[in-house]
Amino acid sequence: MRATPTGSFSGGKMNQMSPVREYFHNIWQTVSTILIGMRISLKYCFAKTVTLQYPDVAPALQPRYRGFHFYEIEKCIACDLCAKACPVDCIYIEKTGPRKLDKVSGIAAGGLMTRYAIDYAKCMFCALCVDPCPTDCIHMGNIHDMSGFNRESMIVEFTELAKDGLQTPQPLWMTKEKLPEWAATRKKEWTEFANSNDKMSHDREARRVAMGDALADNA
Amino acid sequence: MSDVVLESQPDVLIDHDRVEQGDLRTEEMLVNMGPQHPSTHGVLRIVLRTDGEMVLEAVPHIGYLHRCAEKIGEAVQPYQYIPYTDRMDYLAGMNNNQAFSIAVERLAGMEVPPRGQALRVIFAELNRIASHLVSLGTYGLDMGAFTPFLYCFREREMILDLFEAACGARLTYSYITIGGVHDDVPDGWIDRCREFLDYFETKIDDYNNLLSFNHIFIKRTGRVGVISKEEAIAFGLTGPPLRGSGIRFDLRKALPYDGYEKYDFEIPIAEPPGTGVIPQGVEVGDCWSRYFVRVLEMTQSVRIMRQAMDQLPDGEFRAKKGTTVKLPDDEIYVEVENPRGQLGFYVRGDGSAIPYRVKARGPSFSNLCITQHCAKNVLLADVPAIIGSIDVVMGEVDR
């Protein structure tokens, strides 16, 4: 079977043209159509730029934006409805006894909320947990940028946050003034870890020696 | 590999054509295109059997994005499965939500209120425009045109802002759910949407002048990867690849759902060169036709949306019993028109609230099958042109 390109280089009207004429026709067509396109681009050279200089400029989020949860512990009756509605089972609730909402003050009383945590490594921000809540205590917030260094840090303990009077997790940039101090401690931790004697799997040399020993034993 | 001539076996196969032409024989080479190649639109791996610049065979290998989406459907309730359908065809989340919702509603015998239906049509068409914009932009990018991509994405950002205002997410919407839509649109949203459509209609000419009628683009895509009508039907193509081969078939007209029969619109198909604005150097069924069908479809989507917004009825937007539905011991298969073709959902109930079986028929998967057939004996640079014109989304191929 002989291979020929199916995408032909000329066709239709151009079949009747002489090769020389076709060559110049192609050049003319290319230049003229590119000029049409360039005119459109030129128009936008003088228009206002639409690019947002993130992260220097924060994006304007819509009011319904589905970001990290906003949780009001005093209203929560720990009924588990949000955890049951969650498709990925990322909400963990623990309590000491039944809680009940006081209609007048709007504060739940009874047992103690020992844990309300959301694993954001699993959460897909579908907002299905918001719909069934009978006391309207969980909402989707407007924080969208948060990061962690390991999987454990992706689990946000809302009960711990509530002790500090917070209802939503705080990303690092919100606590910017503490950043240098935090970075210094982290660097110190890493240096200590790297210089320590029990480096475990991080010690390549020791691993190589151990592997050599194992190979020698087998041989 | 039958026509490889080995020196030690001189009597096997001699390609007389080539010998006569004095062509230099080069060794055939297997080349992996992808799964991280920028022009394969996701994690698609294509194994190319090449002879110099010629591609003798292109075999797509799939499965790099498999997430057991169908199996998850057997473990969660239908309303919990809606966020998973977003992640199948991640460029057209609304249409996927709609397909699964309609399947469950028809199985459970649920009625969607008129306002819910009209809102669904508006959002599905808006998402169709957004999806086609990505398709247009990245296709230009594959062909070496960077500018249209930026313009397409600028308009897409505006659509995503509209989606964010209505449902709070920019990609994984979960807006269209069982029984209607999740929320009513916020105040002033319809006016914002009308404003956008007025602005957007003028931009379609820009895309045409920048990309569609550009001579280099026509040379790269015209008469490349031609799929005949018979082949299109035999391979089960749907959506723009089918209509790009000149077959006027669209489920919105053929089997209307969600009140599409109330709106007046046309189904654009590929036309031979010379009719209307179609330039010389292309033919029905080639890459350019498939591309241009998408441009024409965007105009029709704008038309449908305008009518739907004018006729938008008041009242409920979601059926009363929306979330937990009991599925009868019955089965159903529903297909709707996705931007990429016909997306089908098969749902089997067993009397409980959790389906016994969920199966999705992805249009990208069926459309991708033709790659092996039409990317045969083409130039290496034509392979991205063919794949880009079919417009596959790997999240939907692998599910």
Interface residues (C-beta under 8 A of the other chain):
Chain A: M1 R2 A3 T4 P5 T6 G7 S8 F9 S10 G11 G12 K13 M14 N26 Q29 T30 S32 T33 I34 I36 G37 I40 S41 V50 L61 Q62 P63 R64 Y65 R66 A85 C86 P87 M124 F125 C126 A127 L128 D131 P132 M140
Chain B: D3 D15 D17 R18 D51 M54 L56 V76 Y79 Q80 Y81 I82 P83 Y84 T147 R154 E157 D161 E164 A165 A166 C167 G168 A169 T172 S174 H182 D183 P186 D206 N209 L210 L211 F213 N214 H215 I216 K219 G222 R223 V224 G225 V226 P273 Q280 G281 E283 T323 N377 V378 L379 D382
